[in-house]
Amino acid sequence: MKRLLLPIIMLAAFSCGNPTRVASPDGSVAIEFSLGENGEPRYAVSFDGKAVIEPSSLGFQAADSSLNLSSGFHLVRSRTSRFSEDWTQPWGENKQIRDRHNELEVRLANECASLVLRFRAFDDGIGLRYEYSVPGADTLVICDELTRFRMASDADTWSIPANFDSYEQEYRTLRLSALDNANTPMTFRTDDGIYGSIHEAALVDFPEMTLRVSDSLTMLAALAPDGPQNLELKAVVPGTFKTPWRTLQLGRKAVDLINSSLILNLNEPCAIADVSWIKPAKYVGVWWGMHLGLNSWGKDHRHGATTESARRYIDFAAANNVDAVLFEGWNDGWTLGWAHHDFDFTRPAPDFDLDAVLAYAREKGVDYIIHHETAGEVAWYEAQLERDLDFAAERGIHALKTGYAGWLLDGHYHHSQYGVRHYAKVAAEAAARQMMVDAHEPIKETGLRRTYPNFMTREGARGMEWNAWSRGNQPSHHEILPFTRLLSGPMDYTPGIFDIEYRSIAGNPDVQVWNNVHSSQCRVNTTLAKQIALWVVLYSPLQMAADLIENYDGHLAFQFFRDFNPDCDASEALQGEIGEYVAIVRRAGDEFFYGAVTNEDARSLEQPLAFLRPGVNYTATIYADGPGADWVSNPYSYEIRQLTLTSADTLSLSLAAGGGVAISFIPE
């Protein structure tokens, strides 16, 4: 990994005595440390001179009540330091990242433990981490975290409820004073007009942090328990341990949160020496047919992953500038009764000739993404993990999609320390075999992609499949995700459904009920133009065109995906408000791709094109909502037009209700 260091990246302590305050490089963010009357550590945060977090206590609680990890501390010493570094990543919303922060290191001790509290102040927020050492203790059992976030004012919030097994829930817009609990990222806008989001970074060997409201304006960190049979156990750690970072991103505008690199900057540098094999890609596959109930994963006449269908999808990919194909249900062991223990990731299904499919894909210049559905049986999967990955690697497969459908992992919560360890283990084992990972039913992203950039993307929210067997994701869902879930990292949402009302399968007798709802009762709650724009807005380096390929054949609007490049060099959120609308542009080489989407309300946007390179003429191909477009009554109306534009121009854009616009800018 190439790292571009400034001439001086770290300076020694720059203040005298024992400082208790640190400000960000531009002075906008400040952190104040103090000790309470009982020796409990506390911190406070301000932004632009306004209090955001009032003095709030810190600490942990061990199962051994004789070990005091939260009070009785005295200050040993403290110091501040500066850090500045530019570093690169092999892919990302932005490949060049600037890490510029000031740090306050506070060393504390009480009768049984020493504690380093490490506070980092960035211009776009803060990170804080605990570093404990308990002499004489080989192992500690953690039963609670006591970190508090005492907000200085009420706020509007956007979050999903705290749940230790799934993030696939609808977002709520609530006043902080009305909130009960939340998973993170938990995004807010204070009554003072400050935007913020609470999350965590570098979650590797610890349970996830959620939030529980202890009074109307105070949130308390709540760790995921081990499992429903062991609710008191949160983490087992050595006597000397570090926690993940607790993070607070801050901004003056909503889009400042999207443009923040704070989460990545709080993760460890890349652990992979050679990253040349890690490549973003566009892909297609038979996945959507299963969720519609048209195809099955298992052994019946509706089986989607057959050698014949694989050849069709490979031909389509080769003809349409699509990099890869994915075939869920390729392996043996799927049955209509979901006999999970029969899964075998080295034995193809009888009607799927894997080696022949791989040979055909190579001939056509198309990559293959292998699929491992574990159904949550992690111990079983780990016992054969090396064999399964070797099997794929020996066949030249460099991408893996994993699944963990089900409510528990061997009796443990998905988001427990047990689950967190497993997801990290799969990423590390895959990296050792030069394989990229796309995880569904995952642990949430916390920037680990900096350390393991082969961990490309993950699900971790309500994705496209909910539109196939429920009332679906409402239009505002897509304007909340960039300000919440996607603040943590890429999401494999699988956009791009062109057959919005499933007309192509209407009346097909092969369509059966999946997840208790027939797809004929469902639809996608957007316009077609918005589906195109979501390829830009909902970032994933592995980006899927999710519809049945028959719905793309001959469709003029599919040209955007043919042109689109997910291997972007730089990205910027240009304008937007949470739950209302958002406009994002991404640059890949000399080309730019723009997407703007809106909620249930139609709106007009004035979009300056200052992001384009000055002095260059671009052919702008605009894919927009057409006359009378509306996500409810007329979702298919779209229009395509071309203009020659420069960075000096401003576009006037009209977005239909539940609609959007996508634009490719190609230099002339």
Disulfide bonds with the S-S distance in Angstrom:
none
